[in-house]
Amino acid sequence: MSAGGAHDGPWHEATITRIALVTPRIKSFFLRAPLAPHVAGQHVDVRLTAEDGYIAQRSYSIASAPGQGEIELWIERLDDGEVSPFFHDIVEVGDTIELRGPLGGHFVWRPEDGGPVLLVAGGSGIAPLAA
């Protein structure tokens, strides 16, 4: 579990509404959940609980632009991972997961901050730049 504690906010049930292939190793998961509005650069925590009570938790940057009604997460498959294979191999549209957020925002660029801006990312790290 997160060491962040109660200030991270409550857990919410999120429904998978759509799944799309981004690259051979990255899938896009669209979720509907009762979350506060986010700003580009924030993330959510995802929590999965196994039947035996084991909990796995990961943070994923939000890839969707603010104000779209759903959040989009780009999840890269890590073959030896605990969470990403579950998303890639088991999760289907209509399934529900637990998440909380949006979180973060310490390194958020807003249009009123001005520019020019150089954004550099690789792999699934491009998700917050897409937002």
N, C-alpha and C positions, 0 to 999 in steps of 0.2 A: 504494500500500500504506500501511498504518497507520504513523505515526511512533512508535507506542507500543512496538513491539518485542516481544521474547520474553515479557515479563510479561503480555501480553494473552492468552496461552494458545495451545494448539494448534488447528488447523483440524480440523473434523469434517465428515463427510458427513451431510447431513440430507435426509430424504425428505418430500416434500409429501404429506400424507395427506388433506387436504380443502381446498377453496377456497370461500369464500362472499362474496357481495356485501354490503358494509356500507352504502355509499352509491353513487350513480352514479360517483364517482371514487375510492372506497376499497374494496379487496378485503382479505379476511381470509385469511391463509395459515396452515394448521396444519402443523407440522413435527414429525417424530420424529427425535431425534438423541441421541447419548450425551453429554449435557451435565450438569454439576453442577446441583443445584437452584438456582433463582433466587428472588429476593425482588422484590416489587412495586417498580417504579421502575428496574430494571436493563434493559440492552439487549444485543443481539447484533450482531456485525459479520457482514455477508453479503459473500462474495467470488464474483464471476463471472469466469470466464476464457474469452475468445473463442478460436476455432480458431487465430487468428494470434498468440496469446499475450498479447493485450491484457487487462489486469486492471482491473475496476471494483469498487470496494468501497464499501459504505454501512453505516451503523449504523441499526438499527431498534429502537425500544422494544418490550419484550415486553408484549403485551396480555392474556395469560392469567394467571389466578391461580396462585400457586405450588402445586406438588404435583399438577398435573393430568395428568402423564405426557407431554404434548405442549406445545410452545410455540406461541403464536399471535402472528402479526405482522400489523399493519394497515398496508398499503402504499398510499399515495395516488399516483394516476397523475399524473405531471408530463409533459406532452406533449413537452417538450424535454429530458427526462431521459434518462440512459443506462441506468439500472437499472429504474425503475418500469415503463416500457413493456414491457420483457422479461417482468416478472412478470405484467402485465395481459394481454398479447397472446400470449405463447408458453408460459409455464409451465403444466403440467397435473399432475393428481394422479398420483403415482408418480415424477415427476421428482426428481432429487437436486440439491442445491446445497451449497456449502461455507459453514460458519459457525463462529464461535467465540464463546465467552462462557459464562455470562452475565458482563457487564462493568458497571462503574459501581457505584452504590450510595451515593454521597456524599449524595444527597438523598432518602433512603428514609424513609418514615414507617411505623412499626410500631404496632400497636394498643396495646402497652404504653407508647408515648410519650405517650398521653393525647390529649385534645382539649379543646374542639372544633377541627375542622380545616376550613378553607375551601380547596377544590380548584378551580382555574380552568384551563381549557385550551380550545383551539379546533382544528378540523380533525383531522389525524392525531395531533396532540399529546395527544389524549385517551387514547391507547393505554396509557400507564403508569398513568393514573388508573383505567382499567378493571381492571387487574391487582390 
